[in-house]
């Protein structure tokens, strides 16, 4: 009888413990839900305030007019053209080099202390503040290579900024490809590069594209390195070449918000809406491309 009593007491203790833990689970779930709702509601309130302030300025003239000292005539033509050209240079400079470096480090590089040192430095560079890249580019591209305060210098600066992220995402995507695909290609007589090109890269493409687009989205909203490189805050002419002076949307927004007139805050809100739409479009493109290539391969 004593054994049965001890067993019943143990069962009752375990049940009480389970009930108590479930109660704490519910409490923590409610706290997490409240924190999430607080963040989402705050973001929605800020976004709604932006829409109310800037929606009235989103018209054809806003996209086809240059910045002006008069808020009613100001637009973002030079800003979005400069942003497009800088992002084009960034993609051409950072993405191919980053993917190639990821392929080399994952498929060809020997496993020794030098490779380990490179991997550690690449990982650390991904977390370096963007202003450091701006200072590096100021000394290297602007002064040493004499590129000046140009679109080319800005694009190369942001290319350095996104390079570690592209390398890391490419390596992770390549590493996720099963080794059986590599062995099958090599067993059929294909060279290592043929196997990588025909099997590894197509299967790693969703992850590479996702990481690359997210890295470009980060560069899209950067301001600090471009200010250091010499981006202008007021330009009334479109760039004519890679060595032209430039401005970008984040810097144009900063210039408008720094003005004391309340009218400029409305056009800054409109420019922020444009920037948000472009960033959300890039993130959505990353998701769509990832899902599409997953189904294809």
GULOZA-750469 format. One record per residue (C-alpha): x, y, z. Coordinates in pm, whole numbers, padded with zeros to 5 digits, always signed. Layout:
BEGIN
XYZ/...
// end
This chain:
BEGIN
+00000+00000+00000/+00286+00234+00077/+00428+00178-00273/+00093+00265-00430/+00068+00575-00212/+00419+00687-00310/+00341+00631-00678/+00019+00831-00651/+00203+01114-00479/+00468+01119-00753/+00202+01123-01026/+00019+01407-00850/+00347+01601-00816/+00427+01553-01184/+00078+01661-01288/+00102+01973-01069/+00440+02050-01223/+00299+02009-01575/+00004+02237-01494/+00239+02498-01348/+00467+02486-01652/+00171+02514-01887/+00053+02817-01694/+00394+02981-01739/+00386+02889-02108/+00056+03072-02145/+00191+03374-01957/+00504+03396-02172/+00297+03348-02487/+00073+03638-02387/+00378+03856-02312/+00528+03771-02651/+00200+03841-02828/+00166+04176-02652/+00524+04272-02747/+00463+04174-03109/+00136+04369-03126/+00304+04672-02971/+00576+04668-03233/+00337+04606-03522/+00092+04875-03409/+00379+05124-03368/+00506+05049-03718/+00156+05077-03862/+00103+05410-03686/+00431+05546-03823/+00352+05418-04171/+00003+05567-04159/+00150+05902-04053/+00391+05885-04350/+00106+05806-04589/-00107+06093-04461/+00184+06339-04489/+00329+06228-04820/+00055+06069-05028/-00062+06401-05169/+00281+06467-05321/+00309+06137-05508/+00237+06249-05863/+00411+06255-06199/+00578+06591-06136/+00729+06462-05811/+00920+06190-06002/+01020+06410-06296/+01126+06729-06113/+01463+06820-05970/+01510+06930-05608/+01419+07292-05549/+01438+07550-05273/+01060+07580-05312/+00881+07281-05163/+00594+07298-05413/+00833+07251-05706/+01073+06997-05554/+01103+06642-05684/+01327+06335-05667/+01442+06300-06029/+01816+06335-05962/+01784+06126-05644/+01620+05820-05798/+01839+05836-06109/+02149+05856-05889/+02021+05573-05672/+01962+05352-05977/+02310+05415-06119/+02485+05365-05785/+02298+05038-05725/+02390+04921-06076/+02759+04980-06009/+02722+04813-05668/+02566+04501-05821/+02827+04476-06095/+03113+04525-05848/+02997+04321-05550/+02775+04037-05665/+02994+03849-05920/+03302+03883-05700/+03111+03771-05391/+02960+03464-05558/+03295+03368-05711/+03466+03405-05373/+03196+03191-05210/+03242+02918-05473/+03619+02921-05428/+03611+02913-05048/+03355+02633-05039/+03465+02415-05332/+03832+02480-05406/+04010+02637-05108/+04224+02395-04901/+04136+02359-04537/+04430+02523-04362/+04505+02817-04134/+04500+03064-04421/+04148+02965-04524/+04033+02979-04163/+04180+03329-04131/+04001+03444-04447/+03669+03301-04326/+03702+03473-03987/+03781+03806-04152/+03492+03778-04398/+03253+03705-04111/+03386+03999-03911/+03365+04234-04210/+02993+04156-04244/+02936+04323-03906/+03160+04626-03953/+02969+04960-03935/+02907+05111-04277/+03087+05435-04186/+03414+05238-04175/+03365+05137-04538/+03304+05501-04621/+03634+05605-04460/+03816+05323-04639/+03663+05425-04973/+03747+05792-04912/+04116+05710-04887/+04124+05437-05151/+03877+05528-05428/+03844+05905-05390/+04207+06000-05318/+04431+05705-05411/+04254+05604-05735/+04141+05964-05800/+03781+05868-05878/+03653+06178-05702/+03308+06223-05554/+03145+06021-05829/+02890+05751-05896/+03172+05502-05959/+03333+05569-05621/+02995+05539-05444/+02906+05215-05622/+03243+05058-05542/+03203+05166-05179/+02867+04995-05147/+03009+04699-05341/+03263+04656-05060/+02981+04688-04809/+02771+04406-04958/+03064+04183-05054/+03098+03997-04719/+02723+03937-04701/+02716+03798-05055/+03015+03572-04980/+02857+03434-04663/+02514+03375-04819/+02673+03212-05125/+02880+02979-04910/+02582+02878-04699/+02371+02810-05009/+02649+02605-05173/+02713+02414-04851/+02346+02315-04836/+02370+02129-05171/+02397+01752-05099/+02739+01597-05153/+02572+01315-05349/+02521+01552-05643/+02891+01631-05654/+02989+01264-05630/+02742+01169-05903/+02882+01429-06142/+03241+01331-06073/+03156+00962-06108/+03015+01025-06456/+03342+01182-06568/+03257+01551-06528/+03524+01788-06407/+03483+01970-06078/+03390+02296-06253/+03137+02119-06479/+02976+01964-06173/+02964+02299-05994/+02823+02481-06298/+02562+02221-06393/+02450+02094-06053/+02581+02283-05751/+02515+02642-05859/+02162+02577-05997/+02061+02411-05671/+02227+02683-05463/+02078+02964-05673/+01771+03029-05450/+01986+03092-05144/+02241+03296-05340/+01969+03516-05490/+01800+03567-05155/+02121+03671-04982/+02225+03893-05273/+01894+04078-05294/+01881+04132-04918/+02238+04265-04928/+02142+04504-05208/+01841+04615-05003/+02076+04702-04718/+02297+04904-04953/+01987+05073-05095/+01917+05250-04768/+02274+05335-04666/+02364+05699-04609/+02677+05722-04393/+02935+05581-04640/+02795+05791-04924/+02815+06108-04716/+03181+06032-04644/+03252+05961-05012/+03097+06296-05104/+02738+06254-05215/+02575+06589-05285/+02263+06704-05105/+02137+06934-05380/+02169+06849-05750/+01958+06997-06029/+02096+06789-06318/+02099+06421-06404/+02433+06236-06392/+02600+06214-06733/+02854+05939-06663/+03026+05726-06400/+03239+06021-06283/+02946+06260-06236/+02841+06400-05902/+02537+06231-05756/+02281+06212-05484/+02061+05926-05365/+01719+05898-05206/+01830+05858-04840/+02053+06167-04863/+01782+06368-05035/+01539+06269-04760/+01789+06374-04493/+01840+06710-04664/+01467+06779-04671/+01404+06672-04312/+01683+06904-04195/+01505+07209-04337/+01295+07413-04092/+00998+07464-04327/+00717+07214-04256/+00639+07184-04630/+00967+06999-04686/+00868+06737-04430/+00573+06642-04649/+00788+06587-04957/+01039+06400-04737/+00751+06173-04629/+00665+06114-04995/+01027+06024-05072/+01033+05787-04772/+00723+05614-04911/+00902+05566-05243/+01207+05426-05065/+00994+05190-04855/+00810+05062-05161/+01139+04992-05338/+01283+04812-05035/+00968+04603-04990/+00976+04522-05361/+01334+04395-05332/+01244+04178-05034/+00937+04043-05211/+01147+03968-05519/+01388+03769-05301/+01100+03556-05169/+00943+03503-05513/+01272+03410-05680/+01364+03174-05397/+01031+02991-05419/+01042+02980-05799/+01390+02832-05819/+01309+02586-05541/+01026+02449-05755/+01246+02447-06067/+01534+02260-05911/
// end
